[in-house]
Amino acid sequence: MTFKDLEFMLELNGVMRKDVDYILDFSRKNGIDVEQIDDELNKMGYERIIENELESSWDDEDDEYEHVEKFSHRNKYSDDYE
């Protein structure tokens, strides 16, 4: 995770700008450690955002997409219109 990713995740979850700046400074000094960042967010009154986001990002296996059939490269024309 980069600092830009961290900043985006915090902003996306409604963390106030001054708190985002604090967390980014904290992370630059101590490294991007998920538990430490979430502990700091807890101290500021926020939920544990980072752990929850990372856990939910691995749940993509539950996504159900229907099968998509590609179009063939060869054109198929019908003579029904004559």
Backbone bond lengths (Angstrom), bond angles and torsions (degrees), N, CA, C in turn:
res aa  C-N    CA-C-N  psi(-1)  N-CA   C-N-CA  omega(-1)  CA-C   N-CA-C  phi
1 M - - - 1.450 - - 1.524 107.95 -
2 T 1.310 115.46 133.41 1.462 120.75 178.49 1.526 109.92 -95.65
3 F 1.307 116.19 171.86 1.467 120.25 177.91 1.524 110.95 -66.27
4 K 1.328 116.53 -33.61 1.472 120.02 176.59 1.526 110.58 -65.42
5 D 1.342 116.59 -41.11 1.466 120.49 177.21 1.521 110.76 -62.29
6 L 1.320 115.94 -43.93 1.458 121.30 179.31 1.524 110.74 -62.54
7 E 1.326 116.64 -45.29 1.456 121.21 179.37 1.527 110.65 -61.10
8 F 1.324 116.48 -44.84 1.459 120.97 179.92 1.526 110.92 -62.87
9 M 1.326 117.30 -43.59 1.458 121.53 -179.40 1.532 111.15 -62.91
10 L 1.316 116.69 -40.96 1.462 120.53 179.47 1.527 111.17 -66.89
11 E 1.327 116.66 -45.11 1.464 120.41 179.42 1.527 111.11 -64.58
12 L 1.311 116.42 -38.33 1.454 121.48 179.79 1.526 112.01 -64.06
13 N 1.323 116.21 -30.12 1.458 121.02 -178.78 1.523 113.36 -95.48
14 G 1.321 117.67 13.07 1.456 121.41 171.28 1.516 116.26 81.61
15 V 1.328 117.49 21.93 1.460 120.36 176.84 1.522 107.95 -77.12
16 M 1.330 115.66 133.23 1.470 120.65 -178.02 1.532 110.40 -63.01
17 R 1.325 116.45 150.01 1.463 122.33 -173.42 1.529 112.37 -57.12
18 K 1.334 117.42 -42.78 1.472 119.49 -179.21 1.522 110.81 -64.55
19 D 1.347 116.95 -33.19 1.454 120.84 177.67 1.525 111.02 -74.50
20 V 1.325 117.36 -34.77 1.461 121.25 175.37 1.526 109.56 -61.84
21 D 1.323 116.76 -45.39 1.466 120.76 178.73 1.525 111.25 -60.91
22 Y 1.338 116.42 -41.37 1.467 120.63 178.20 1.526 110.70 -62.13
23 I 1.339 117.09 -46.72 1.462 120.77 -179.33 1.524 111.03 -64.08
24 L 1.333 117.52 -38.77 1.463 119.80 177.67 1.525 111.26 -64.73
25 D 1.330 117.44 -42.24 1.469 120.36 176.06 1.525 111.23 -63.72
26 F 1.322 115.59 -42.71 1.466 121.00 178.02 1.528 110.09 -59.34
27 S 1.341 117.01 -42.71 1.456 121.61 -178.47 1.521 112.19 -70.48
28 R 1.310 117.06 -33.43 1.472 119.62 178.05 1.525 110.38 -66.58
29 K 1.344 116.89 -34.44 1.458 121.04 -179.92 1.521 111.90 -78.63
30 N 1.335 117.21 -40.21 1.464 121.66 -171.72 1.526 114.17 -107.84
31 G 1.329 118.14 -4.16 1.453 121.30 -176.16 1.521 110.09 87.71
32 I 1.295 115.60 165.41 1.464 120.26 -178.92 1.528 107.59 -87.99
33 D 1.317 115.14 90.24 1.457 122.74 176.97 1.524 107.53 -111.09
34 V 1.316 116.19 117.03 1.459 122.21 -172.47 1.535 111.43 -57.09
35 E 1.322 116.57 -45.80 1.467 119.78 -177.24 1.524 111.42 -65.71
36 Q 1.313 117.66 -43.04 1.462 120.75 179.93 1.528 111.04 -64.62
37 I 1.311 116.86 -41.73 1.464 120.44 179.74 1.522 110.33 -64.08
38 D 1.330 116.41 -44.88 1.463 119.58 178.60 1.528 111.57 -65.69
39 D 1.331 117.40 -34.59 1.469 119.91 176.00 1.529 110.36 -63.24
40 E 1.319 116.25 -42.89 1.471 119.98 178.22 1.527 110.66 -64.53
41 L 1.329 116.95 -40.92 1.466 120.31 177.70 1.525 110.72 -62.77
42 N 1.342 116.79 -39.40 1.462 120.99 176.92 1.523 111.18 -61.60
43 K 1.328 116.53 -41.83 1.475 120.55 179.07 1.527 111.35 -62.27
44 M 1.347 115.96 -30.08 1.466 120.55 -179.76 1.524 112.41 -87.61
45 G 1.346 117.09 -3.01 1.449 120.39 176.42 1.517 115.32 99.56
46 Y 1.317 117.23 8.77 1.461 121.07 178.28 1.530 109.89 -97.00
47 E 1.339 114.88 162.59 1.460 119.66 174.71 1.526 109.11 -76.39
48 R 1.322 115.71 172.37 1.461 120.95 177.66 1.530 108.34 -77.10
49 I 1.304 115.89 92.09 1.465 122.47 -171.65 1.521 111.89 -78.27
50 I 1.303 117.39 -48.27 1.460 121.62 -170.29 1.526 111.15 -65.61
51 E 1.327 117.17 -49.44 1.466 120.02 179.83 1.521 111.15 -60.62
52 N 1.327 116.73 -42.84 1.463 120.55 -179.15 1.517 111.30 -64.24
53 E 1.324 117.56 -41.68 1.465 121.32 179.59 1.521 111.19 -65.85
54 L 1.325 117.15 -42.77 1.460 119.96 -178.15 1.526 111.16 -68.57
55 E 1.334 117.29 -37.60 1.464 120.09 178.34 1.518 110.79 -66.80
56 S 1.316 117.82 -41.34 1.460 120.06 -177.92 1.525 111.95 -72.54
57 S 1.328 117.62 -22.68 1.460 119.26 179.27 1.528 111.50 -72.27
58 W 1.324 118.35 -19.56 1.456 121.12 178.68 1.520 111.88 -87.35
59 D 1.322 118.27 -3.99 1.454 121.82 -178.59 1.522 112.43 -86.83
60 D 1.311 118.01 22.51 1.459 121.49 -177.95 1.523 112.43 -69.95
61 E 1.337 117.45 -14.63 1.448 120.01 -179.92 1.517 111.36 -65.19
62 D 1.314 117.80 -24.75 1.454 121.95 -178.35 1.520 112.63 -79.22
63 D 1.326 117.45 -11.92 1.455 120.05 -179.57 1.525 109.18 -67.65
64 E 1.324 114.99 132.42 1.456 118.96 -179.83 1.517 109.22 -113.10
65 Y 1.312 114.64 115.74 1.451 120.72 177.01 1.519 107.71 -114.08
66 E 1.296 115.73 142.02 1.450 119.57 177.74 1.520 109.72 -76.76
67 H 1.296 114.98 157.49 1.459 120.88 178.74 1.530 109.66 -66.90
68 V 1.303 115.55 134.91 1.455 120.88 178.31 1.513 108.14 -112.38
69 E 1.340 116.23 126.83 1.449 120.48 179.37 1.522 108.71 -100.51
70 K 1.309 115.88 127.04 1.458 120.31 -179.58 1.522 110.00 -75.14
71 F 1.320 115.31 153.03 1.453 120.59 175.06 1.522 108.95 -74.00
72 S 1.304 115.69 144.68 1.458 118.48 178.17 1.526 109.40 -73.19
73 H 1.289 116.69 157.33 1.462 120.98 -179.31 1.524 112.19 -77.91
74 R 1.296 117.21 -22.70 1.448 121.81 -177.42 1.530 109.04 -88.18
75 N 1.292 115.85 134.41 1.467 119.57 178.29 1.516 109.93 -74.13
76 K 1.294 115.89 140.33 1.462 121.34 177.63 1.524 107.47 -118.93
77 Y 1.307 115.31 114.11 1.452 120.36 179.98 1.509 109.52 -110.12
78 S 1.272 114.61 148.40 1.471 120.01 179.60 1.524 108.85 -111.33
79 D 1.325 117.58 142.58 1.457 122.19 177.88 1.515 111.45 -94.55
80 D 1.296 118.89 20.85 1.460 123.13 -177.04 1.520 112.64 -70.19
81 Y 1.299 118.90 -16.72 1.456 121.96 -173.47 1.533 113.12 -90.16
82 E 1.289 120.93 1.32 1.460 121.71 -177.72 1.470 113.40 -84.35
